[in-house]
């Protein structure tokens, strides 16, 4: 799947942000921080990863529908839905 350059930039930014948030969660656990604070930050990491995945799927949907992988046949609607729902 080819994702347009603008989408790649956005996805990479989201993933880097999530990486930083995850490092923060690890540090919080190591420091013995309150469980509520840890879970709140972990939920933020999860949302950031979901958004990155949704952005990849949304920007690549047209390409996926046209062709799955170069010479491969186009993806069916069922395959696209399965890919999308894998993030849910």
N, C-alpha and C positions, 0 to 999 in steps of 0.2 A: 504494500500500500504506500503510495506517495502522498505525503501530507505537505500542503503548501508552506512556504517559508515563514509566513506570518504566524501560522498556527504552530509551527515548530518552535518559534521563539516564545510564544505564549505558553506552550506546554513545558518547555525547558524551565521557564521562570517559575511556573507552578511547582514543578518537581524539585527545583532547588529550594524553594520556600518550604516545601514539605520535608525535604531533607534536613533543613535547619530546625524545623519544628520537632522532628523526630529526635534529633540530637538533644533538643531541649527536654523532651520527655524522658530520655535516658538519664540525663543529668538530674532531673527531678526525682526519678526513682532512686538513683544512687544517693541522693541527698536526703532521702526519706521524707519527701514532701507529702502533703495531704493527698489522700486518694482522690478526692473530688477534683483537685487541681490537675492531677495527672490524667484522669479520665477526660476532663475537659480539653486538655491539650491533645490527647490522643484522638479525640473526636475531630479536632481541627485538622490533624494530619490526615485522617481518613477522608474527610471532605475534600482536602486539597488533592489527594490522589484520585478521588472520584472525578473531580472537575478536570483534571489532566486527561484522564481516560475518556471522559465525555467529549472533550475538545478534539482529541485524536479521532474518535469515532465520527463526530459531526463533520470534521473537515475532510475526512477520508471516505465518507459515505458514498459520494458520487463515484470515486475511483473504485471502491469495493464493489459497487453495483455493476460497474462496467466490466471490470476484470479483477479477479481475486489476486493473481500473482503472475503477471506477465502473460504467459500463454495459457493459463488456466481459464476455465469457463467462468462466466460472471457468477457472482454469489447470488443465491436465491434470497427472496425476502425473508424466508425462515432462517437462513444462515445469518443474515444481517441482524435480525431480531435477537438471535441467540448471542451473537457477539456483543450487541448493545446491552443485553440483560445480564451478561457475565459481570458487568460492573455494578449491578444493583445489589 
